[in-house]
Amino acid sequence: MNSLPVIDQASDDACCAPASAPALGAEEAKQKALVFKALADPNRLRLLSIVKAESSGESCVCDLTDPLDLGQPTVSHHLKILVDAGLLHREKRGTWAYYSLVPGALDDVAGLLATL
């Protein structure tokens, strides 16, 4: 006859340490998710790549529509998301907007997962 092992409930409850406070707070998680969401779109990745590759360090919105084969409103929408995520800086000059990488932003992205 097989007998089942007896589990001592009192000792079973003590086997796990209580969970500690989360290492990542709600607001910090929200900000990191905003960055990952911004990077999750292929057009936005291409925009970052184009701006980064520009020898002057900045690109006019007027120069970003043709490479993506998208209309100016759509490109501007993607650029706004990248600005809101803290990846690009926007400077208005007359009727045009110029975009540049936020210094250290890509290094910060590279370190995001390491801090989880």
N, CA, C and O atoms as a GROMACS GRO file, in nm:
protein
  464
    1MET      N    1   0.083  -0.117   0.000
    1MET     CA    2   0.000   0.000   0.000
    1MET      C    3   0.087   0.124   0.000
    1MET      O    4   0.175   0.138   0.085
    2ASN      N    5   0.063   0.215  -0.097
    2ASN     CA    6   0.139   0.340  -0.105
    2ASN      C    7   0.078   0.442  -0.014
    2ASN      O    8  -0.044   0.461  -0.011
    3SER      N    9   0.162   0.507   0.059
    3SER     CA   10   0.109   0.614   0.144
    3SER      C   11   0.163   0.747   0.095
    3SER      O   12   0.278   0.756   0.051
    4LEU      N   13   0.081   0.846   0.101
    4LEU     CA   14   0.121   0.980   0.058
    4LEU      C   15   0.200   1.047   0.169
    4LEU      O   16   0.171   1.027   0.287
    5PRO      N   17   0.299   1.125   0.132
    5PRO     CA   18   0.375   1.194   0.235
    5PRO      C   19   0.287   1.295   0.308
    5PRO      O   20   0.196   1.355   0.249
    6VAL      N   21   0.315   1.312   0.431
    6VAL     CA   22   0.241   1.408   0.513
    6VAL      C   23   0.314   1.542   0.503
    6VAL      O   24   0.434   1.550   0.526
    7ILE      N   25   0.239   1.646   0.469
    7ILE     CA   26   0.297   1.780   0.457
    7ILE      C   27   0.262   1.858   0.582
    7ILE      O   28   0.145   1.872   0.617
    8ASP      N   29   0.362   1.907   0.645
    8ASP     CA   30   0.342   1.988   0.764
    8ASP      C   31   0.312   2.131   0.719
    8ASP      O   32   0.402   2.201   0.674
    9GLN      N   33   0.188   2.174   0.731
    9GLN     CA   34   0.146   2.307   0.686
    9GLN      C   35   0.222   2.418   0.757
    9GLN      O   36   0.252   2.520   0.695
   10ALA      N   37   0.253   2.402   0.881
   10ALA     CA   38   0.321   2.507   0.956
   10ALA      C   39   0.459   2.533   0.898
   10ALA      O   40   0.499   2.649   0.882
   11SER      N   41   0.533   2.427   0.866
   11SER     CA   42   0.666   2.448   0.812
   11SER      C   43   0.661   2.489   0.666
   11SER      O   44   0.751   2.558   0.618
   12ASP      N   45   0.555   2.449   0.592
   12ASP     CA   46   0.540   2.486   0.452
   12ASP      C   47   0.521   2.636   0.438
   12ASP      O   48   0.574   2.696   0.344
   13ASP      N   49   0.449   2.698   0.528
   13ASP     CA   50   0.424   2.842   0.521
   13ASP      C   51   0.551   2.923   0.544
   13ASP      O   52   0.563   3.035   0.494
   14ALA      N   53   0.645   2.868   0.617
   14ALA     CA   54   0.766   2.941   0.651
   14ALA      C   55   0.878   2.922   0.548
   14ALA      O   56   0.986   2.978   0.564
   15CYS      N   57   0.853   2.845   0.442
   15CYS     CA   58   0.960   2.816   0.347
   15CYS      C   59   0.992   2.933   0.256
   15CYS      O   60   1.103   2.939   0.201
   16CYS      N   61   0.902   3.024   0.238
   16CYS     CA   62   0.924   3.136   0.146
   16CYS      C   63   0.935   3.266   0.223
   16CYS      O   64   0.853   3.297   0.310
   17ALA      N   65   1.037   3.341   0.190
   17ALA     CA   66   1.052   3.473   0.252
   17ALA      C   67   0.947   3.566   0.193
   17ALA      O   68   0.911   3.552   0.076
   18PRO      N   69   0.897   3.658   0.271
   18PRO     CA   70   0.799   3.752   0.217
   18PRO      C   71   0.860   3.834   0.103
   18PRO      O   72   0.979   3.865   0.104
   19ALA      N   73   0.778   3.867   0.008
   19ALA     CA   74   0.825   3.946  -0.106
   19ALA      C   75   0.873   4.083  -0.059
   19ALA      O   76   0.811   4.147   0.026
   20SER      N   77   0.984   4.125  -0.115
   20SER     CA   78   1.035   4.257  -0.080
   20SER      C   79   0.965   4.360  -0.167
   20SER      O   80   0.892   4.327  -0.260
   21ALA      N   81   0.990   4.484  -0.136
   21ALA     CA   82   0.931   4.592  -0.215
   21ALA      C   83   0.979   4.580  -0.359
   21ALA      O   84   1.093   4.539  -0.382
   22PRO      N   85   0.896   4.615  -0.456
   22PRO     CA   86   0.940   4.605  -0.596
   22PRO      C   87   1.060   4.696  -0.622
   22PRO      O   88   1.065   4.809  -0.575
   23ALA      N   89   1.154   4.642  -0.697
   23ALA     CA   90   1.274   4.720  -0.729
   23ALA      C   91   1.243   4.830  -0.828
   23ALA      O   92   1.314   4.931  -0.833
   24LEU      N   93   1.139   4.812  -0.906
   24LEU     CA   94   1.100   4.909  -1.007
   24LEU      C   95   0.966   4.968  -0.967
   24LEU      O   96   0.865   4.897  -0.962
   25GLY      N   97   0.965   5.097  -0.938
   25GLY     CA   98   0.843   5.164  -0.898
   25GLY      C   99   0.748   5.183  -1.016
   25GLY      O  100   0.788   5.170  -1.131
   26ALA      N  101   0.624   5.214  -0.985
   26ALA     CA  102   0.521   5.228  -1.088
   26ALA      C  103   0.554   5.338  -1.187
   26ALA      O  104   0.538   5.319  -1.308
   27GLU      N  105   0.599   5.452  -1.141
   27GLU     CA  106   0.628   5.564  -1.231
   27GLU      C  107   0.749   5.535  -1.319
   27GLU      O  108   0.751   5.567  -1.438
   28GLU      N  109   0.850   5.473  -1.260
   28GLU     CA  110   0.969   5.437  -1.337
   28GLU      C  111   0.935   5.333  -1.443
   28GLU      O  112   0.984   5.340  -1.555
   29ALA      N  113   0.851   5.236  -1.407
   29ALA     CA  114   0.809   5.134  -1.503
   29ALA      C  115   0.730   5.199  -1.617
   29ALA      O  116   0.745   5.160  -1.733
   30LYS      N  117   0.648   5.295  -1.584
   30LYS     CA  118   0.568   5.365  -1.686
   30LYS      C  119   0.660   5.438  -1.784
   30LYS      O  120   0.638   5.433  -1.905
   31GLN      N  121   0.762   5.505  -1.733
   31GLN     CA  122   0.856   5.578  -1.820
   31GLN      C  123   0.936   5.483  -1.908
   31GLN      O  124   0.956   5.510  -2.026
   32LYS      N  125   0.982   5.372  -1.851
   32LYS     CA  126   1.059   5.276  -1.930
   32LYS      C  127   0.971   5.213  -2.037
   32LYS      O  128   1.016   5.191  -2.150
   33ALA      N  129   0.847   5.183  -2.003
   33ALA     CA  130   0.756   5.126  -2.102
   33ALA      C  131   0.731   5.223  -2.216
   33ALA      O  132   0.716   5.182  -2.331
   34LEU      N  133   0.727   5.353  -2.185
   34LEU     CA  134   0.709   5.456  -2.288
   34LEU      C  135   0.824   5.451  -2.388
   34LEU      O  136   0.802   5.463  -2.509
   35VAL      N  137   0.944   5.433  -2.339
   35VAL     CA  138   1.062   5.425  -2.426
   35VAL      C  139   1.055   5.298  -2.512
   35VAL      O  140   1.076   5.304  -2.632
   36PHE      N  141   1.025   5.184  -2.449
   36PHE     CA  142   1.017   5.060  -2.525
   36PHE      C  143   0.906   5.065  -2.629
   36PHE      O  144   0.921   5.013  -2.740
   37LYS      N  145   0.793   5.127  -2.593
   37LYS     CA  146   0.683   5.140  -2.688
   37LYS      C  147   0.726   5.226  -2.807
   37LYS      O  148   0.693   5.196  -2.921
   38ALA      N  149   0.799   5.333  -2.779
   38ALA     CA  150   0.847   5.420  -2.887
   38ALA      C  151   0.941   5.344  -2.980
   38ALA      O  152   0.940   5.367  -3.101
   39LEU      N  153   1.021   5.256  -2.925
   39LEU     CA  154   1.118   5.181  -3.005
   39LEU      C  155   1.057   5.060  -3.075
   39LEU      O  156   1.121   5.000  -3.161
   40ALA      N  157   0.935   5.025  -3.040
   40ALA     CA  158   0.873   4.905  -3.093
   40ALA      C  159   0.818   4.922  -3.235
   40ALA      O  160   0.766   4.826  -3.292
   41ASP      N  161   0.829   5.040  -3.291
   41ASP     CA  162   0.776   5.065  -3.424
   41ASP      C  163   0.893   5.075  -3.524
   41ASP      O  164   0.988   5.149  -3.499
   42PRO      N  165   0.886   5.002  -3.636
   42PRO     CA  166   0.996   5.005  -3.733
   42PRO      C  167   1.021   5.144  -3.791
   42PRO      O  168   1.136   5.181  -3.816
   43ASN      N  169   0.917   5.221  -3.814
   43ASN     CA  170   0.936   5.356  -3.869
   43ASN      C  171   1.010   5.446  -3.770
   43ASN      O  172   1.092   5.528  -3.810
   44ARG      N  173   0.980   5.431  -3.642
   44ARG     CA  174   1.049   5.514  -3.542
   44ARG      C  175   1.194   5.471  -3.528
   44ARG      O  176   1.282   5.556  -3.507
   45LEU      N  177   1.222   5.341  -3.539
   45LEU     CA  178   1.361   5.296  -3.537
   45LEU      C  179   1.437   5.353  -3.656
   45LEU      O  180   1.552   5.395  -3.643
   46ARG      N  181   1.373   5.356  -3.771
   46ARG     CA  182   1.437   5.412  -3.890
   46ARG      C  183   1.461   5.561  -3.872
   46ARG      O  184   1.566   5.612  -3.911
   47LEU      N  185   1.364   5.632  -3.813
   47LEU     CA  186   1.383   5.776  -3.790
   47LEU      C  187   1.502   5.801  -3.698
   47LEU      O  188   1.583   5.890  -3.726
   48LEU      N  189   1.513   5.725  -3.591
   48LEU     CA  190   1.630   5.739  -3.502
   48LEU      C  191   1.759   5.714  -3.578
   48LEU      O  192   1.857   5.787  -3.561
   49SER      N  193   1.759   5.613  -3.661
   49SER     CA  194   1.878   5.578  -3.738
   49SER      C  195   1.916   5.690  -3.834
   49SER      O  196   2.033   5.723  -3.848
   50ILE      N  197   1.817   5.748  -3.900
   50ILE     CA  198   1.843   5.856  -3.995
   50ILE      C  199   1.898   5.979  -3.923
   50ILE      O  200   1.996   6.038  -3.968
   51VAL      N  201   1.836   6.016  -3.814
   51VAL     CA  202   1.882   6.133  -3.738
   51VAL      C  203   2.023   6.108  -3.686
   51VAL      O  204   2.109   6.196  -3.693
   52LYS      N  205   2.047   5.990  -3.633
   52LYS     CA  206   2.180   5.957  -3.579
   52LYS      C  207   2.287   5.960  -3.687
   52LYS      O  208   2.400   6.003  -3.662
   53ALA      N  209   2.254   5.916  -3.807
   53ALA     CA  210   2.352   5.908  -3.916
   53ALA      C  211   2.382   6.043  -3.979
   53ALA      O  212   2.482   6.056  -4.050
   54GLU      N  213   2.300   6.142  -3.955
   54GLU     CA  214   2.320   6.274  -4.016
   54GLU      C  215   2.449   6.336  -3.963
   54GLU      O  216   2.470   6.346  -3.842
   55SER      N  217   2.536   6.378  -4.054
   55SER     CA  218   2.666   6.432  -4.014
   55SER      C  219   2.655   6.559  -3.930
   55SER      O  220   2.741   6.586  -3.847
   56SER      N  221   2.550   6.637  -3.951
   56SER     CA  222   2.531   6.760  -3.872
   56SER      C  223   2.474   6.731  -3.734
   56SER      O  224   2.473   6.819  -3.647
   57GLY      N  225   2.427   6.609  -3.713
   57GLY     CA  226   2.370   6.573  -3.584
   57GLY      C  227   2.223   6.607  -3.571
   57GLY      O  228   2.164   6.586  -3.465
   58GLU      N  229   2.165   6.659  -3.679
   58GLU     CA  230   2.023   6.693  -3.673
   58GLU      C  231   1.961   6.675  -3.812
   58GLU      O  232   2.030   6.679  -3.914
   59SER      N  233   1.829   6.656  -3.812
   59SER     CA  234   1.757   6.640  -3.938
   59SER      C  235   1.631   6.724  -3.936
   59SER      O  236   1.563   6.733  -3.834
   60CYS      N  237   1.602   6.786  -4.049
   60CYS     CA  238   1.479   6.861  -4.065
   60CYS      C  239   1.367   6.762  -4.096
   60CYS      O  240   1.388   6.664  -4.167
   61VAL      N  241   1.249   6.789  -4.043
   61VAL     CA  242   1.136   6.702  -4.071
   61VAL      C  243   1.112   6.691  -4.221
   61VAL      O  244   1.064   6.588  -4.269
   62CYS      N  245   1.146   6.795  -4.295
   62CYS     CA  246   1.127   6.793  -4.440
   62CYS      C  247   1.216   6.689  -4.508
   62CYS      O  248   1.187   6.647  -4.620
   63ASP      N  249   1.324   6.649  -4.442
   63ASP     CA  250   1.416   6.549  -4.499
   63ASP      C  251   1.385   6.407  -4.453
   63ASP      O  252   1.452   6.312  -4.494
   64LEU      N  253   1.284   6.392  -4.369
   64LEU     CA  254   1.256   6.261  -4.312
   64LEU      C  255   1.137   6.190  -4.375
   64LEU      O  256   1.113   6.073  -4.347
   65THR      N  257   1.063   6.259  -4.459
   65THR     CA  258   0.944   6.197  -4.518
   65THR      C  259   0.980   6.104  -4.633
   65THR      O  260   0.928   5.992  -4.640
   66ASP      N  261   1.067   6.147  -4.723
   66ASP     CA  262   1.101   6.065  -4.840
   66ASP      C  263   1.165   5.930  -4.804
   66ASP      O  264   1.125   5.828  -4.860
   67PRO      N  265   1.263   5.926  -4.713
   67PRO     CA  266   1.325   5.796  -4.684
   67PRO      C  267   1.226   5.693  -4.629
   67PRO      O  268   1.244   5.572  -4.648
   68LEU      N  269   1.122   5.739  -4.560
   68LEU     CA  270   1.025   5.647  -4.503
   68LEU      C  271   0.905   5.625  -4.594
   68LEU      O  272   0.822   5.537  -4.569
   69ASP      N  273   0.895   5.705  -4.700
   69ASP     CA  274   0.781   5.698  -4.791
   69ASP      C  275   0.649   5.713  -4.715
   69ASP      O  276   0.552   5.641  -4.739
   70LEU      N  277   0.650   5.810  -4.622
   70LEU     CA  278   0.532   5.842  -4.543
   70LEU      C  279   0.503   5.990  -4.556
   70LEU      O  280   0.592   6.069  -4.589
   71GLY      N  281   0.380   6.026  -4.531
   71GLY     CA  282   0.342   6.167  -4.535
   71GLY      C  283   0.398   6.243  -4.417
   71GLY      O  284   0.432   6.184  -4.314
   72GLN      N  285   0.405   6.374  -4.431
   72GLN     CA  286   0.459   6.458  -4.325
   72GLN      C  287   0.381   6.446  -4.195
   72GLN      O  288   0.444   6.440  -4.089
   73PRO      N  289   0.246   6.441  -4.196
   73PRO     CA  290   0.175   6.426  -4.068
   73PRO      C  291   0.210   6.296  -3.995
   73PRO      O  292   0.221   6.294  -3.872
   74THR      N  293   0.226   6.188  -4.070
   74THR     CA  294   0.260   6.059  -4.008
   74THR      C  295   0.401   6.063  -3.951
   74THR      O  296   0.424   6.014  -3.840
   75VAL      N  297   0.495   6.119  -4.024
   75VAL     CA  298   0.633   6.132  -3.976
   75VAL      C  299   0.635   6.220  -3.851
   75VAL      O  300   0.703   6.187  -3.754
   76SER      N  301   0.562   6.330  -3.853
   76SER     CA  302   0.557   6.419  -3.737
   76SER      C  303   0.500   6.348  -3.615
   76SER      O  304   0.545   6.370  -3.502
   77HIS      N  305   0.400   6.264  -3.637
   77HIS     CA  306   0.343   6.185  -3.526
   77HIS      C  307   0.449   6.094  -3.465
   77HIS      O  308   0.464   6.089  -3.343
   78HIS      N  309   0.522   6.022  -3.550
   78HIS     CA  310   0.627   5.932  -3.500
   78HIS      C  311   0.736   6.012  -3.428
   78HIS      O  312   0.786   5.968  -3.324
   79LEU      N  313   0.772   6.126  -3.481
   79LEU     CA  314   0.875   6.209  -3.418
   79LEU      C  315   0.828   6.259  -3.281
   79LEU      O  316   0.907   6.264  -3.187
   80LYS      N  317   0.702   6.294  -3.269
   80LYS     CA  318   0.648   6.340  -3.140
   80LYS      C  319   0.658   6.229  -3.035
   80LYS      O  320   0.692   6.255  -2.920
   81ILE      N  321   0.630   6.107  -3.075
   81ILE     CA  322   0.641   5.994  -2.982
   81ILE      C  323   0.786   5.977  -2.936
   81ILE      O  324   0.811   5.950  -2.818
   82LEU      N  325   0.880   5.992  -3.028
   82LEU     CA  326   1.022   5.982  -2.992
   82LEU      C  327   1.066   6.096  -2.901
   82LEU      O  328   1.148   6.076  -2.811
   83VAL      N  329   1.012   6.214  -2.923
   83VAL     CA  330   1.042   6.329  -2.836
   83VAL      C  331   0.982   6.304  -2.698
   83VAL      O  332   1.049   6.324  -2.597
   84ASP      N  333   0.857   6.261  -2.693
   84ASP     CA  334   0.790   6.235  -2.564
   84ASP      C  335   0.860   6.126  -2.484
   84ASP      O  336   0.856   6.126  -2.361
   85ALA      N  337   0.923   6.033  -2.553
   85ALA     CA  338   0.996   5.924  -2.486
   85ALA      C  339   1.135   5.967  -2.441
   85ALA      O  340   1.206   5.891  -2.375
   86GLY      N  341   1.175   6.091  -2.477
   86GLY     CA  342   1.304   6.142  -2.434
   86GLY      C  343   1.420   6.099  -2.522
   86GLY      O  344   1.536   6.106  -2.481
   87LEU      N  345   1.390   6.053  -2.644
   87LEU     CA  346   1.496   6.005  -2.732
   87LEU      C  347   1.543   6.112  -2.830
   87LEU      O  348   1.660   6.116  -2.866
   88LEU      N  349   1.453   6.199  -2.872
   88LEU     CA  350   1.487   6.306  -2.966
   88LEU      C  351   1.455   6.441  -2.904
   88LEU      O  352   1.366   6.455  -2.820
   89HIS      N  353   1.531   6.540  -2.948
   89HIS     CA  354   1.509   6.680  -2.911
   89HIS      C  355   1.453   6.750  -3.034
   89HIS      O  356   1.499   6.726  -3.146
   90ARG      N  357   1.354   6.838  -3.015
   90ARG     CA  358   1.292   6.911  -3.125
   90ARG      C  359   1.322   7.059  -3.110
   90ARG      O  360   1.305   7.117  -3.003
   91GLU      N  361   1.367   7.121  -3.220
   91GLU     CA  362   1.392   7.265  -3.222
   91GLU      C  363   1.318   7.325  -3.341
   91GLU      O  364   1.340   7.284  -3.456
   92LYS      N  365   1.232   7.420  -3.315
   92LYS     CA  366   1.154   7.486  -3.420
   92LYS      C  367   1.234   7.603  -3.476
   92LYS      O  368   1.285   7.687  -3.402
   93ARG      N  369   1.245   7.606  -3.609
   93ARG     CA  370   1.313   7.716  -3.678
   93ARG      C  371   1.222   7.762  -3.792
   93ARG      O  372   1.214   7.695  -3.895
   94GLY      N  373   1.157   7.873  -3.774
   94GLY     CA  374   1.062   7.920  -3.874
   94GLY      C  375   0.948   7.821  -3.884
   94GLY      O  376   0.883   7.788  -3.785
   95THR      N  377   0.922   7.773  -4.006
   95THR     CA  378   0.813   7.679  -4.025
   95THR      C  379   0.857   7.534  -4.013
   95THR      O  380   0.774   7.444  -4.016
   96TRP      N  381   0.987   7.510  -3.998
   96TRP     CA  382   1.039   7.373  -3.993
   96TRP      C  383   1.084   7.336  -3.853
   96TRP      O  384   1.121   7.421  -3.772
   97ALA      N  385   1.079   7.208  -3.827
   97ALA     CA  386   1.128   7.153  -3.700
   97ALA      C  387   1.250   7.067  -3.730
   97ALA      O  388   1.251   6.989  -3.826
   98TYR      N  389   1.352   7.082  -3.647
   98TYR     CA  390   1.474   7.004  -3.660
   98TYR      C  391   1.486   6.911  -3.539
   98TYR      O  392   1.455   6.949  -3.426
   99TYR      N  393   1.530   6.790  -3.566
   99TYR     CA  394   1.538   6.688  -3.463
   99TYR      C  395   1.681   6.640  -3.447
   99TYR      O  396   1.754   6.622  -3.544
  100SER      N  397   1.720   6.619  -3.321
  100SER     CA  398   1.851   6.566  -3.289
  100SER      C  399   1.835   6.466  -3.174
  100SER      O  400   1.738   6.471  -3.098
  101LEU      N  401   1.932   6.377  -3.163
  101LEU     CA  402   1.930   6.281  -3.052
  101LEU      C  403   1.954   6.353  -2.921
  101LEU      O  404   2.039   6.442  -2.913
  102VAL      N  405   1.882   6.315  -2.819
  102VAL     CA  406   1.910   6.365  -2.684
  102VAL      C  407   2.042   6.303  -2.642
  102VAL      O  408   2.057   6.181  -2.647
  103PRO      N  409   2.138   6.385  -2.600
  103PRO     CA  410   2.268   6.328  -2.559
  103PRO      C  411   2.251   6.220  -2.452
  103PRO      O  412   2.185   6.240  -2.350
  104GLY      N  413   2.311   6.106  -2.477
  104GLY     CA  414   2.308   5.994  -2.382
  104GLY      C  415   2.181   5.910  -2.386
  104GLY      O  416   2.172   5.810  -2.316
  105ALA      N  417   2.083   5.950  -2.467
  105ALA     CA  418   1.955   5.878  -2.468
  105ALA      C  419   1.971   5.733  -2.512
  105ALA      O  420   1.911   5.643  -2.453
  106LEU      N  421   2.050   5.710  -2.615
  106LEU     CA  422   2.066   5.572  -2.662
  106LEU      C  423   2.147   5.489  -2.563
  106LEU      O  424   2.124   5.369  -2.550
  107ASP      N  425   2.240   5.550  -2.494
  107ASP     CA  426   2.313   5.479  -2.389
  107ASP      C  427   2.218   5.442  -2.275
  107ASP      O  428   2.227   5.334  -2.217
  108ASP      N  429   2.127   5.534  -2.244
  108ASP     CA  430   2.028   5.506  -2.139
  108ASP      C  431   1.939   5.390  -2.179
  108ASP      O  432   1.905   5.305  -2.096
  109VAL      N  433   1.900   5.386  -2.306
  109VAL     CA  434   1.816   5.275  -2.355
  109VAL      C  435   1.892   5.144  -2.340
  109VAL      O  436   1.834   5.043  -2.298
  110ALA      N  437   2.019   5.145  -2.375
  110ALA     CA  438   2.099   5.024  -2.364
  110ALA      C  439   2.106   4.974  -2.220
  110ALA      O  440   2.116   4.853  -2.197
  111GLY      N  441   2.100   5.063  -2.125
  111GLY     CA  442   2.107   5.025  -1.985
  111GLY      C  443   1.974   4.998  -1.918
  111GLY      O  444   1.970   4.956  -1.802
  112LEU      N  445   1.863   5.020  -1.989
  112LEU     CA  446   1.731   5.003  -1.927
  112LEU      C  447   1.707   4.862  -1.874
  112LEU      O  448   1.663   4.844  -1.760
  113LEU      N  449   1.737   4.764  -1.953
  113LEU     CA  450   1.712   4.626  -1.910
  113LEU      C  451   1.807   4.584  -1.798
  113LEU      O  452   1.772   4.501  -1.714
  114ALA      N  453   1.924   4.640  -1.798
  114ALA     CA  454   2.022   4.603  -1.695
  114ALA      C  455   1.977   4.650  -1.556
  114ALA      O  456   2.023   4.596  -1.455
  115THR      N  457   1.888   4.748  -1.550
  115THR     CA  458   1.846   4.801  -1.422
  115THR      C  459   1.721   4.732  -1.367
  115THR      O  460   1.673   4.766  -1.259
  116LEU      N  461   1.669   4.635  -1.441
  116LEU     CA  462   1.549   4.566  -1.393
  116LEU      C  463   1.583   4.469  -1.282
  116LEU      O  464   1.494   4.402  -1.229
   0.00000   0.00000   0.00000
